[in-house]
């Protein structure tokens, strides 16, 4: 993560230009059933379906909930509920955008008021939106019109809450500027992308890629091939995650949780601590620019590199832990429950071997103590 992104967490980092060719916009015919009713929020619900190897959704504001669909086909079902005093002004458009069947919620105003009870204290979010209701793409952030979304004030009071039913094995991209994204009990390749939103994934199988500019990420009970989590400003919580490749990056926000089982675990935190318990990984890389690191490991990794610029490092290791170790601290002590056969020793450095030395451990702390603890 570049320093410019870390120092500007309000930038919608999760929305990046893609390299897809611009194949234009084609409005296709789809089946739709309108269930319209009136309430204090002028809620209106519509159903749409799209089919394709990969399907996408774009919505400026609201709650998007992704659930398991029916069967193993390539048809994704959408239930769109328009809300707010100006809900009738929203348009739903479908068609192929950059080669992907895409549903878009069109907001005809440049000032959007998104005002459910959970969002009343949210600040403003600015972005640039293409005429077709998408963002990013070939023009990056240079094209389109400027749109501001806020929780109060003058403007068009409207948003869309969307329930998405994704069949097993489907590839699905969800793009949201402001609100909340949830994926519950889904077996698919998911890409969840937001500017300012809370994102939760529970009971997910397949592959999971989450990117948000500002907002926390929670992943529970996930068994995926690849897990990639990226937030500019917000914490990450893991609970019961199994993956071959786990990559977690935060500009400002800590990483915490338990029972993470990864072949490769890579954590990069600009500002915030790392605290994982009952974790397993063959290779571990942790880089915390500012914050302490605490890892509880169930078994000895093949290699581990832990670095904290400012903060202590505590490793709770299995009783049979074995590795060649290199430990350095700029300011702080070094302690170990394990016997270290030293090959080189200095005031704030230890180089040596624990057990038969079959693994590799490197720990570096700029300011803070380093502790190796034997787990009960």
Residue pairs with C-beta under 8 A, 6 or more apart in sequence:
1 249
1 251
1 268
1 270
5 11
5 13
5 232
5 251
6 232
6 251
6 252
6 270
6 271
6 289
8 232
9 213
9 214
9 232
9 233
9 251
9 252
10 213
10 214
10 232
10 233
11 213
11 232
12 125
12 127
12 177
12 194
12 195
12 196
12 213
12 214
13 211
13 212
13 213
13 230
13 231
13 232
13 251
14 193
14 194
14 195
14 211
14 212
14 213
14 230
14 231
14 232
15 127
15 135
15 136
15 141
15 175
15 177
15 193
15 194
15 195
15 213
16 136
16 211
17 136
17 137
17 138
17 139
17 140
17 141
18 98
18 136
18 137
18 138
20 98
20 99
20 100
20 137
20 138
21 98
21 99
21 138
22 98
22 137
22 138
23 96
23 97
23 98
23 99
24 96
25 95
25 96
25 97
25 132
26 95
26 96
27 93
27 94
27 95
28 94
28 95
28 96
28 101
30 48
30 49
30 50
30 94
31 48
31 49
32 46
32 47
32 48
33 46
33 47
34 44
34 45
34 46
34 47
35 45
35 46
35 47
36 44
36 45
36 46
37 43
37 44
37 45
41 83
41 84
41 85
41 87
42 82
42 83
42 84
42 85
42 86
42 87
42 88
43 81
43 82
43 83
43 87
44 81
44 82
44 87
44 88
45 79
45 80
45 81
45 82
46 79
46 80
46 82
46 92
47 77
47 78
47 79
47 80
48 77
48 78
48 80
48 92
48 94
48 103
49 75
49 76
49 77
49 78
50 75
50 76
50 78
50 94
50 101
50 102
50 103
51 73
51 74
51 75
51 76
51 101
52 74
52 100
52 101
53 74
53 171
54 100
54 101
54 170
54 171
54 172
54 173
55 76
55 100
55 101
55 102
55 103
55 170
55 171
55 172
55 173
56 97
56 100
56 101
56 102
56 103
56 172
56 173
56 174
56 175
57 64
57 78
57 102
57 103
57 104
57 162
57 164
57 172
57 173
57 174
57 175
58 102
58 103
58 104
58 105
58 133
58 134
58 135
58 175
59 104
59 105
59 160
59 162
59 175
59 176
59 177
59 179
60 105
60 107
60 112
60 129
60 133
60 147
60 149
60 159
60 176
60 177
60 178
61 107
61 112
61 114
61 149
61 159
61 160
61 176
61 177
61 178
61 179
62 83
62 105
62 114
62 159
62 160
62 161
62 162
62 176
62 179
63 161
63 162
63 179
63 180
63 181
63 182
64 161
64 162
64 164
64 174
64 176
64 179
64 180
64 181
64 182
65 161
65 162
65 163
65 164
65 182
65 184
66 164
66 166
66 172
66 174
66 181
66 182
66 183
66 184
66 186
66 190
66 192
67 163
67 164
67 165
67 166
67 183
67 184
67 185
67 186
68 165
68 166
68 167
68 168
68 184
68 185
68 186
68 187
69 75
69 76
69 77
69 165
69 166
69 167
69 168
69 170
70 77
70 165
70 167
71 167
71 168
72 167
72 168
72 169
73 167
74 167
74 170
75 167
76 164
76 165
76 166
76 167
76 170
76 172
77 164
77 165
78 103
78 162
78 163
78 164
78 165
79 162
79 163
79 164
79 165
80 92
80 103
80 105
80 160
80 161
80 162
81 160
81 161
81 162
81 163
82 88
82 90
82 158
82 159
82 160
83 116
83 158
83 159
83 160
83 161
84 113
84 114
84 115
84 156
84 157
84 158
84 159
85 157
85 158
86 109
86 156
86 157
86 158
87 158
89 107
89 108
89 109
89 156
89 158
90 105
90 106
90 107
90 158
90 160
91 105
91 106
91 108
92 103
92 104
92 105
92 106
93 103
93 104
93 106
93 132
93 133
94 101
94 102
94 103
94 104
95 101
95 102
96 102
97 104
97 132
97 134
98 137
98 138
100 173
102 134
104 132
104 133
104 134
105 133
105 160
105 162
106 133
107 129
107 133
107 147
107 156
107 158
108 156
109 155
109 156
110 145
110 146
110 147
110 148
111 147
111 148
111 150
111 153
111 154
111 155
111 156
112 147
112 148
112 149
112 150
112 155
112 156
112 158
112 159
113 149
113 150
113 151
113 152
113 153
113 154
113 155
113 156
113 157
113 158
114 122
114 149
114 150
114 151
114 159
114 178
114 179
115 151
115 152
115 157
116 159
118 180
119 151
119 178
119 179
120 151
120 152
121 151
122 150
122 151
122 178
122 196
123 150
123 151
124 148
124 149
124 150
125 148
125 149
125 150
125 177
125 178
125 195
125 196
126 146
126 147
126 148
126 149
127 135
127 141
127 146
127 147
127 149
127 177
127 195
128 135
128 141
128 142
128 143
128 144
128 145
128 146
128 147
129 135
129 144
129 145
129 147
130 137
130 139
130 143
130 144
131 144
131 145
134 175
135 141
135 144
135 175
135 177
148 155
149 177
149 178
159 179
164 172
164 174
166 172
166 186
166 188
166 190
167 188
168 187
168 188
169 187
169 188
169 206
170 188
170 189
171 188
171 189
172 188
172 189
172 190
172 191
173 190
173 191
173 193
174 181
174 190
174 191
174 192
174 193
175 193
175 194
176 193
176 194
176 195
176 197
177 194
177 195
177 196
177 197
178 194
178 195
178 196
178 197
179 194
179 197
180 197
180 198
180 199
180 200
181 192
181 194
181 197
181 198
181 199
181 200
182 199
182 200
182 201
182 202
183 190
183 192
183 200
183 201
183 202
183 204
183 208
184 200
184 201
184 202
184 203
185 202
185 203
185 204
186 203
186 204
186 205
186 206
187 204
187 205
187 206
188 205
188 206
188 207
189 206
189 207
190 201
190 204
190 206
190 207
190 208
190 209
191 209
191 211
192 199
192 201
192 208
192 209
192 210
192 211
192 212
193 210
193 211
193 212
194 211
194 212
194 213
194 215
195 212
195 213
195 214
196 212
196 213
196 214
196 215
197 212
197 215
198 215
198 216
198 218
199 210
199 212
199 215
199 216
199 217
199 218
200 217
200 218
200 219
200 220
201 208
201 210
201 218
201 219
201 220
201 222
202 218
202 219
202 220
202 221
202 222
203 220
203 221
203 222
204 219
204 221
204 222
204 223
204 224
205 222
205 223
205 224
206 224
206 225
207 224
207 225
207 226
207 227
208 219
208 222
208 224
208 226
208 227
208 228
209 226
209 228
210 217
210 219
210 228
210 229
210 230
210 231
211 228
211 230
211 231
212 230
212 231
212 232
212 234
213 231
213 232
213 233
214 231
214 232
214 233
214 234
215 231
215 233
215 234
216 231
216 234
216 235
216 236
216 237
216 253
217 229
217 231
217 234
217 235
217 236
217 237
218 236
218 237
218 239
219 227
219 229
219 236
219 237
219 238
219 239
219 241
220 238
220 239
220 240
220 241
221 239
221 240
221 241
222 240
222 241
222 242
222 243
223 241
223 242
223 243
224 242
224 243
225 243
225 244
225 245
226 243
226 244
226 245
227 241
227 243
227 245
227 246
227 247
227 248
227 262
228 245
228 247
229 236
229 247
229 248
229 249
230 248
230 249
230 250
231 249
231 250
231 251
231 253
232 250
232 251
232 252
233 250
233 251
233 252
233 253
234 250
234 252
234 253
235 250
235 253
235 254
235 255
235 256
235 272
236 248
236 250
236 253
236 254
236 255
236 256
236 257
237 255
237 256
237 257
238 248
238 255
238 256
238 257
238 258
238 259
238 260
238 276
239 257
239 258
239 259
240 258
240 259
241 257
241 259
241 260
241 261
241 262
242 261
242 262
243 261
243 262
243 263
244 262
244 263
244 264
245 262
245 263
245 264
246 260
246 262
246 264
246 265
246 266
246 281
247 266
248 255
248 266
248 267
248 268
249 267
249 268
249 269
250 268
250 269
250 270
250 272
251 270
251 271
252 270
252 271
252 272
253 269
253 271
253 272
254 269
254 272
254 273
254 274
254 275
254 291
255 267
255 269
255 272
255 273
255 274
255 275
255 276
256 273
256 274
256 275
256 276
257 275
257 276
257 277
258 276
258 277
258 278
258 279
259 277
259 278
259 279
260 276
260 278
260 279
260 280
260 281
261 279
261 280
261 281
262 279
262 280
262 281
263 281
263 282
263 283
264 281
264 282
264 283
265 279
265 281
265 283
265 284
265 285
265 286
266 285
267 274
267 285
267 286
267 287
267 288
268 287
269 286
269 287
269 288
269 289
269 291
270 289
270 290
271 289
271 290
271 291
272 288
272 290
272 291
273 288
273 291
273 292
273 293
273 294
273 311
274 286
274 288
274 291
274 292
274 293
274 294
274 295
275 292
275 293
275 294
276 294
276 295
276 296
277 296
277 316
278 296
278 298
279 295
279 296
279 297
279 298
280 297
280 298
280 299
281 297
281 301
281 304
282 301
282 302
282 303
283 301
283 302
283 303
283 304
284 295
284 301
284 303
284 304
284 305
284 306
285 304
285 305
286 293
286 295
286 305
286 306
286 307
287 307
288 307
288 308
288 309
288 311
289 309
289 310
290 309
290 310
290 311
291 308
291 310
291 311
292 308
292 311
292 312
292 313
292 314
292 368
293 306
293 308
293 311
293 312
293 313
293 314
294 313
294 314
294 315
294 316
295 306
295 314
295 315
295 316
296 316
296 375
297 315
297 316
297 317
297 318
297 321
297 375
298 318
299 318
300 317
300 318
300 320
300 321
300 322
300 323
300 358
300 359
301 359
301 361
302 359
302 360
303 359
303 360
303 361
304 323
304 359
304 360
304 361
304 362
305 362
306 313
306 315
306 361
306 362
306 363
306 364
307 363
307 364
307 365
308 364
308 365
308 366
308 368
309 366
309 367
310 366
310 367
310 368
311 365
311 367
311 368
312 332
312 365
312 368
312 369
312 370
312 371
313 363
313 365
313 368
313 369
313 370
313 371
314 370
314 371
314 373
315 363
315 371
315 372
315 373
316 373
316 374
316 375
317 338
317 372
317 373
317 374
317 375
318 375
319 374
319 375
320 355
321 338
321 354
321 355
321 359
321 372
321 374
322 354
322 355
322 356
322 357
322 358
322 359
323 353
323 354
323 355
323 357
323 358
323 359
323 360
323 361
324 352
324 353
324 354
324 357
324 359
324 360
324 361
325 340
325 350
325 351
325 352
325 353
325 354
325 361
325 362
325 363
325 372
326 350
326 351
326 361
326 362
326 363
327 334
327 349
327 350
327 351
327 361
327 362
327 363
327 364
327 370
328 348
328 349
328 363
328 364
328 365
329 348
329 349
329 364
329 365
329 366
329 368
329 369
329 370
330 348
330 365
330 366
330 367
331 348
331 366
331 367
331 368
332 348
332 365
332 367
332 368
332 369
332 370
333 348
333 369
333 370
334 348
334 349
334 350
334 369
334 370
334 371
335 369
335 370
335 371
335 372
336 350
336 354
336 371
336 372
337 372
337 373
337 374
338 354
338 355
338 372
338 374
339 354
340 350
340 352
340 353
340 354
341 352
341 353
341 354
342 350
342 351
342 352
343 351
343 352
343 353
344 350
344 351
344 352
345 351
345 352
354 361
354 372
363 370
